[in-house]
Amino acid sequence: MTLAAAAASEATGTAAGVIAGFSLSALDETRALALRADYLRTDVDMLRGQVLELHGAVRRQELFDRTLDKARMSITALLEQLAHERGMGWCDIAEALGVSVSAVRKWRKDGGASPNSRLKLARLAALLDVIERVGPIDDPAAWMEMDLPLGPGFFVRPWDLYLDGHLDALLDLAGHRRGAAQALDQVRPSWRESRSDFEVVPDADGEPSLRPWEK
């Protein structure tokens, strides 16, 4: 059955070929436009998925290439770059690598890190380079430590996304392609259920302390 025939069969209480004041030709054109819009939207959705996949693959390849380049550096040179050029603390480096602070300090003295630890150091240094480029972000190490704006009682840092392996979400944040809430909706759908009942505030002597959020 053609669109015109279908439209005519649906007409009730109107003259043949007219529905609620619209001719069948106008109705046919509207339906044709609706179908075309449906097809185009489907094509756009598919293309968007392909573009996101390609963009993610390219960024991961860039990180891989930069990591290989950094891995040519010595352990002490990598630590020097992270600690002094990037301003990372030893605790931050240790946390990012999943090792103790004493282990990092030992590497600094004798350069005796394992090949796996060396690769992790190189990847961390490469990541900061990539973040600096895609942001652009002048101080990527400091940015990684920031509490993202999620509202009272919610806390997450870019470092947390990195530690959890959510590289694409992290780089989307750095590149201003999505906000913190959007990123967490993708990688931590239940994040709104983890609201803290306390906030961190400085006490009388300047040290951090906890207090309940004001209702």
Secondary structure, DSSP 8 states (H G I E B T S, - for coil): --HHHHHHHH--SS-TTEETTEEHHHHHHHHHHHHHHHHHHHHHHHHHHHHHHHHHHHHHHHHHHHHHHHTTS-HHHHHHIIIIIS---HHHHHHHHTS-HHHHHHHHHH----HHHHHHHHHHHHHHHHHHHHTT-S-HHHHHTS-----TT----HHHHHHTT-HHHHHHHHTTSS-HHHHHHHH-TTGGGG--SEEEEE-TTS-EEEEE---
